[in-house]
Amino acid sequence: MVEERRAWAERVIDEESCEVETGRVFRRVLALLISAAAIVSVAPIAGFAAIDPHPSLVPETPHILYPKVLNTPSYTSINPNCPNGCVTYREVLAADQAGKYLVAGGNFWNVRTRDGVVHDQKYLSIANINTDDPACLGAFTVNGYVRAVEPAAVDGQVYIGGEFTWIIDSTGVQHQRSKIALLDLDSCTVVTSFTSTGVDSRVTELVLSGNRLFVGGDFTTIGGQNISYVAEVDPSSGAVRPSFRLQFGSNQEFQKVRGMGVNDAGTRLLFGGRFGSVSDGIRNLTTLTAIVDISNPTTPRLTAHRFTSPHPLYYLQDVAIAPDASSIGVVFGAATVYDYVYLVGAGESTQSMRWRHYMRDTTGSIGISNNAVYVGGHFCKPDSGPGSTQTMSPLMGLNTCTGSVSFNGGVWRTHVAALSLTNGTPLTWNPGANSNFGAREMTVTSRGLIMGMDGQAVNNYVDTGALVFFDFGTPADNVLPSDVTYTSPTAWSTVVGSPVTVTGTATDNNAVEEFRLRVYSADLQYLQPDGSLSTNFYEFRVPAVNGAFSVDLPVSPGTFIVSGRAVDAAGNSSPNWAKLGFIDVDQGDVVPPSDVTYTSPTAWSTVVGSPVTVTGTATDDISVEEFRLRVYSADLRICSRWFVVDELYEFRVPAVNGAFSVDLPVSPGTFIVSRPGRGCGRELVAELGQARVHRCGPG
């Protein structure tokens, strides 16, 4: 019978069109729901979204975000290109989008907020791309450069890698983390279940593929294992997989790994850098780029992919993997004859370049989308061709540069350019940048292109800071969040005291922003924030935290139904209102009465005449105060003392020594006696069973 009632209720109830419904149908349905088991949905497991194809080149006008990362204070650096020391500006070295957050890491010290105030914020900056305002400002203190950023599987969480050994979060706790950490940006905390230890040098690359997290860098030990440059760790715990190890032959001091990616199938790991040579113990390759068969997690095997160039290894600046893993980009930069961009196929054999393009000055970063190769650096007038090329104009006042003084011809592309995937021709795109060395970070996302540099402006002095977001804008989102799954309390459980904490979860293709809950009493009044009940509509709106919510409901003793939906940033809401019923009792009496035992008439018997006397009993640890009876006709109308009516009517019969007797003024037909719910405190209500009464005719 419960299943029949549940099915009928599911057919009838449609709360979306009954926001303030208090009519007869909804009252009947609620009475039936109270006596039925709650129906809860199972949320699907979130997947990993690939980078969506771009409809065109990214916009030249940047998306302005706060805080703006500053490139000051400058410092003096010494390197082969500057043996006597050069003034060097601070920069963004890594960036990516994690849900609604844009996360930047680097060697910077300061950021500036919308009000013009400069804040000390070393090495890590976070912005909310939905509000364009800072997130977690001042919450994290990191004691070393951040050189890698990778979104985690949980929305609002992000992995960072670099040179740090500890992080202080919003709780004020200092967490020891050796070069890798997992952060929760909704709460501005370090995720304590993920730890990293024993990484002896910088981490420069992080790539998550399903339940595998790959790490690249200059380390030779990680997690107590003698593993060099490329490793695999568990994305939940940080534990190192000991069997995943390769051997490398580079004698370069740093930037052993400068780019890394995994194909969609999760079977091939692609990377490149200054490692010189690589071996799996069977195959040994001298190469700038490598592809590893990772289909067997315990036995990584090098494929025969191999690519070399005539340029000194030291001048390799960056590597990028195409979103579909079909090609690899490599850039060199030294303000010399080596300043080339290469595009290489991802075939599993020795590869020749697909094309190369001479930039006439240093190139420091590369990113690949489905329709362009984006590069950044100190160049300003690269070679034209081989296809038709628009000359365009110099920007940012940089009308004299290495590319224009030392060479004839060329086309103006000020420190940033887009090259053709087909042949490397500079495309008609020139936002310009006032960087010094140039951009060291190019990350392609579904929403556009993120650039990290040591400058402060693009597009003829649009002030962006050192983090630049060429943004297509929020993509059209027509995907509904899942229905809410309640995690506590258990459906139709009895809970003690007030408030009652209700928790639940939902999933979305982007992120759940908010949960909207309506809480009804048994007589269909709305629970208000102060704990009162009213016919006035009220909806609790609870912010989502990692796709979950927790809310304290100030209920008084009684029966309640929570009806909830999840809402995402685009305003999409769950397709159905998920229901959860519970019964709250006062702390003074937590034991409900027993179910009613009917003593007459016999269940489903035929009785003659009217009224029909119904009797029964129940027990309680204190006492049964009252029996409440609802009597339904076969068509689910409600019996009153004199008539069959459409509105709710409830017989309330005082208990006498735990028993009751009531005369029901029925007319011929089939009737069901049902309980309305459980009570609490001194007004205890027994849970009633069912009986059928019938009169065969007059006289």
Summary of the structure (lengths in Angstrom):
residues: 699
radius of gyration: 34.1
end to end distance: 33.0
largest distance: 119.2
contacts: 2442
relative contact order: 0.10
helix: 5%
strand: 40%
